[in-house]
Amino acid sequence: MVSKLWSVPAMVERSDLIGMLPRRFAQEMQRNFAIDINEVRRPISKLHLNLMWHVSNERNPGHRWLREAMMSVLRGVGSVPEIPKSSAFH
């Protein structure tokens, strides 16, 4: 397990380790790293994503726009629930 997705291609290239990455990211990284890409042969459980923000950003128009833009992109990829009225940290 790594803290930064960007470190996986270099680790895989320089070792006998394997890594699991989103396909598009792996394909981009393959341009700069000598890595092979293979499809996972088993079903993978659904990925759960959470958006969190500080309460001070709840009504910030720019922050709200960014949250809505990210949700819009994710809805194009799969089913994503609506943003709750308030998911800010208090």
N, C-alpha and C positions, 0 to 999 in steps of 0.2 A: 504494500500500500504506500502510495506517495502523496505528498501534500500538494504537488503541482503536476498537472497533467502534462505540461511541457517537458518534464524530466523523463518521462517514460521512453520516448524514442531513443534517446541517447543511452539509457540504461540497457535497453534491448539490443541496440547495435553493438555495444561493447561487452556483452556478457552472454551467458546461456539462458538468461531469463526470458520469460514471455510477458506480454502486456495486453491488457484489454482496453481498447479505445473506441470511441465513436468512429464509424467508417470514414466519414468525410475528413475528420481530423487526421486519422491515420494516413489517408491518401495524400493530404497536404504535407505531412511530415515525411512521407516516402520520397518527396522531391529532394530533401536534404539529408536523409539518413538511409543507410543500407539496411532496410528492414523489409521483411516479407509480410504481406497481409493475407490472412486466411479468415474465412467466415466461421463463426461459432456454430457448431453443429447441434447444439442443444438450445431449447427455448430459454430465454432470459426473462426473469421477472420484470414487471413494469418498474420504471424509474419514477420515484416520487420527488418532485421539486418543490421547494418552498421559497417564497419571497418574504424577506423580513426587512423592516426599516425602523428607524428611530421615530418616535412620536413627533418630533420636531419637523419631520419631513412629510407628515401626513397630508398637509394642505399645500405643500410646495408644488406649483404648477409644473415645473420642469421634472421634478421627481415623479409626480403622478403620470406625466406623459411617458417617461421611461418605463415605469412599471406596466402601463397599458401596452406600450410597444412590445415589450418582452412577452407579455401574455398573448398578444396577437400573433407573434411569430410562433410561439409554442402551440397555439391552437391550430396552426397550419400543419404541424407535425403530428398531432394526435389530439385526443380529447383533454381539454384543460378546463377546470372549473373557473367561474367568474371570480374576480378579485373581491374578497369580502370588504364590507364597508370600512373596517379598520383592522389591519393586521400589524399595526405598529407596536413596537415595544413601549411599554409604559413604565 
